[in-house]
Each structure stands twice: as C-alpha cells, then as structure tokens.
Amino acid sequence: MPAAVVLAMAVFSTSVLLAAGPSVREEEGKHFNKDGEPTYNVQEDGTVDWYTYSGFRRYHSECHVCHGPDGLGSTYAPAITDSLKTMSYADYLDVVVNGRQIARADKTSAMPAFGDNQNVMCFVDDIFVYLKARADGAIPRGRPQKRADKPEDAIQYEKSCFGRD
C-alpha cells in the first residue's frame, strides 16, 4: 500500500477517534474514560453531550474573564486548553478547589480557590469535560452547534446542588 494512502488512513482514523471522544462508558448521560474520570462525547455530526455543552456555558460565565474565551488564555491567565493537554483530572480539581500561585522571574500569577464557590463547584466536572474536549481538539472554538438533551439526572443534580429540592 502506498505511504500516502497509509498516511491518509491514519489521519482519517485519528479524526474519527477525536470526533467520538475518549468516552468508554456512559451512565445517565455522563461519559467516563478508561480511568473512570469524566470526559466528553462528540458525535460524528458534531453533537456534544449535555455535560460538555453545560461546561461551555459554565466556563464562559465563570472562567473566561481570566482565562480567555474558549480556554485560550489571556495576558492575565494561562490557556487552560494547553494545561489540560498534560494535567490530570485530579490536578485540575486540586487547582480549582485550592487555588495555586506560581512565581517566576518574569511574573507571579495566582489562581484563587473556588472550593466554596457553588457556581463553579456544582459544575466543576462539566467545565473539565468542555476544556478537555477543547484541549484534545475534539470541538472547535465557540458555542457547540448541536447538543444532546439535558438528562433528567442533570436537572435533579442542579436542584440538589443549589438546595432547590
């Protein structure tokens, strides 16, 4: 088989895998990777799961002011999409909950702790899956054009998290 055909097949296979996302298990609309961590699911037609869509909305209401639109960073804070290419889910949670300060020769940056911020913590996994999908190149910049319906479990969880049972 010619090398160009093999390369084209590899590129096509990779793009299909990215489009499908790293989800290996789904429970009540939520997707998980092989390690049991929350992840995204993007269908071949671009439809994202509800939680990825919710993460887009929550990121842009709580995080983009510092980290820029679509997780691409700003002069004030780094690109989270770059960070999540190597950062584990556990490390992400640690930074969001406890904050982090980094001092370098050229500047000092501080991420405040959001562990008691209900608007962030109720959707911390949703934000993670959205940013992970962006970091992996599974979704483009901007609002996802298609999304799955909001599962009943998501409705009940939000009510519970905000004390509206």
Buried (B, 14 or more C-beta within 10 A) or exposed (E): EEEEEEEEEEEEEEEEEBBBBBBEEEEEBBBBBEEEBBBBBBEEEBBBBBBBBBBBBBBBEBBBEBBBEBBBBEEEBBBBBEBBEEBEBEEBBBBBBEEEEEEEEEEEEEBEBBBEBEEBBBBBBBBBBBBBBBBBEBBEEEEBEEBBEBBEEBEEBBEEBEEEE
